[in-house]
Every structure is written in structure tokens, then in C-alpha cells.
Amino acid sequence: MTQDFLCCAKSDFRRNTVCIARKADKAQCKKDKSGSVLRVIEQVYRPHTMKIAEITKNKKKYLSLLLLADEQEDMIDRYLDRGTMFVLDNDGVKSECVVTDEGSGVLEIKNIATAPKCQGLGYGRLLIEYIADKYKNDFSVLQVGTGDSPLTIPFYEKCGFVRSYIVKNFFTDNYDHPIYECGIQLTDMIYLQRKLT
Ligand SMILES: CC(C)(COP(=O)(O)OP(=O)(O)OC[C@H]1O[C@@H](n2cnc3c(N)ncnc32)[C@H](O)[C@@H]1OP(=O)(O)O)[C@@H](O)C(=O)NCCC(=O)NCCS
């Protein structure tokens, strides 16, 4: 596997790293007897070990993460080869993201996921900020499509995206089985956008 490791020294990245450490601190206060939380704290307090890698080969190695965001593998196959994949590693893989060039200055997040035990620590936001910074001179808009779900829309809104347009019946037309989130069946694809320039 070729991994072109990118050491992120930009100030935004450092600021977000500090932010993750603070969040883990908060988590410790809530669950100070949880071994898993304490392990996370050890990791995030070593920010110099955090790296974002572009993955160019064997992207399916990260299938378990990809399936968290898009549960049907043949739908992932529609964009994985043509997409650019990034993995955030902080003493272990924490998050991944796949982006595609949709033309007309639009870069689309096709898949983003954080390992379940590491969600809510800022890794997803960190990947989005990294991508927004990396592509700000090449694309005018970063967009993402998602189901109308309270598990995803608030995350994107917190990351600066605003609702843009809807593709009716995307999930019912394209997936071979009904998809439920929070007990509600997803039907339409909601697109959100964030300006890059
Ligand atoms: C959605 C997902 C990628 C977010 O990644 P994450 O690393 O947990 O997100 P972060 O910790 O960076 O969160 C960034 C901000 O969004 C907020 N946020 C995240 N999920 C949220 C939710 N469901 N509701 C409200 N706010 C949420 C966080 O609280 C944080 O806000 P803050 O910085 O003001 O405290 C992650 O939950 C995930 O992997 N989910 C499963 C896969 C998936 O659904 N992917 C998206 C497919 S469209």
C-alpha cells in the first residue's frame, strides 16, 4: 500500500488538535472510570503523532469505516476508485474521508466516517477542515449529500455547511434495501454546501 503521509503543520490543524485534546479532557470528566476514554486521552495528547494520509492503493482495507457512512458496498464502488481518499491516523486509524471532483468547481465529500469509539472528539471536523484548506485554491464549493438524519445534518452544519438542494427519492431509488436512521427511513438526499473561496 502506498501512503503519502502528510504532516500537517498548518496553524488551523494545530488549533484543531488542541481542540481535540480539550474534548477528550471533557470526556474524562464524564467517564473517569472508562479505560477506553483514558486510552483516547493518551493518544490525543501526543498530537505530533497525528497524520493525515492520502490513500492511493487498497482503499478497501478501510471498508469497515467506509460502510459506517454508506452501508451498501456496491454504492461505495461507484465512487471509490475515482475518489481521493484520506485517512486520519492518531496512534491508529480514527477517521476516513473520500472526495470526488464533480465538475464546475464542486468538490464532493462522498464518504466520511470516524471509528465509533472516537466519535465526538473532533476528528471528523479536523478532516473536513484539512480538505477545505487543501482544496481551497482548486474548487469553489465543498458539498456533501446525506439522508435527512439527526445523526449527520447537525454535524455538517456545525462544520459550516448550509442546506442547498434535494434529490428526491435518492435512497429508495438507488439502494437495494430500506435504510433507517434513528428509526426513520431515509428517502431523499439532502445536499449541503460550504464555500471554499
Ligand atoms: C458523522 C461523523 C462522521 C462525525 O464525525 P466525528 O468525528 O464524530 O465528529 P466531530 O467530533 O468532529 O464533530 C464536530 C462537531 O459536530 C458535532 N456533531 C457531530 N455529530 C453530531 C450529531 N449527531 N448531532 C449534533 N452535533 C453533532 C459535534 O458535537 C462537534 O460539535 P462541536 O465542535 O461544536 O462540539 C461520525 O459521527 C460518524 O462516523 N458517523 C457514522 C458514519 C456517518 O454517518 N457518516 C456520514 C455519512 S453522510
The ligand as a Gaussian input file, in Angstrom:
#p B3LYP/6-31G(d) Opt

LIG

0 1
 C      -20.848000      11.960000      11.283000
 C      -19.424000      11.666000      11.798000
 C      -18.500000      11.468000      10.593000
 C      -18.929000      12.848000      12.630000
 O      -17.569000      12.610000      12.956000
 P      -16.998000      12.946000      14.411000
 O      -15.532000      12.741000      14.382000
 O      -17.768000      12.174000      15.430000
 O      -17.406000      14.480000      14.529000
 P      -16.681000      15.634000      15.361000
 O      -16.340000      15.097000      16.704000
 O      -15.591000      16.215000      14.555000
 O      -17.881000      16.675000      15.490000
 C      -17.789000      18.023000      15.019000
 C      -18.961000      18.787000      15.591000
 O      -20.198000      18.206000      15.158000
 C      -20.992000      17.875000      16.287000
 N      -21.774000      16.680000      15.977000
 C      -21.315000      15.509000      15.479000
 N      -22.351000      14.641000      15.336000
 C      -23.460000      15.305000      15.781000
 C      -24.832000      14.982000      15.909000
 N      -25.316000      13.785000      15.537000
 N      -25.697000      15.897000      16.406000
 C      -25.254000      17.124000      16.785000
 N      -23.956000      17.509000      16.687000
 C      -23.079000      16.599000      16.191000
 C      -20.018000      17.635000      17.397000
 O      -20.638000      17.768000      18.660000
 C      -18.995000      18.711000      17.112000
 O      -19.519000      19.954000      17.546000
 P      -18.632000      20.949000      18.467000
 O      -17.260000      21.024000      17.827000
 O      -19.370000      22.226000      18.438000
 O      -18.615000      20.289000      19.805000
 C      -19.425000      10.409000      12.727000
 O      -20.439000      10.542000      13.689000
 C      -19.614000       9.107000      12.000000
 O      -18.648000       8.471000      11.580000
 N      -20.876000       8.642000      11.837000
 C      -21.141000       7.375000      11.166000
 C      -20.880000       7.495000       9.674000
 C      -21.731000       8.557000       9.023000
 O      -22.921000       8.664000       9.265000
 N      -21.089000       9.368000       8.159000
 C      -21.726000      10.440000       7.444000
 C      -22.461000       9.919000       6.269000
 S      -23.305000      11.234000       5.400000

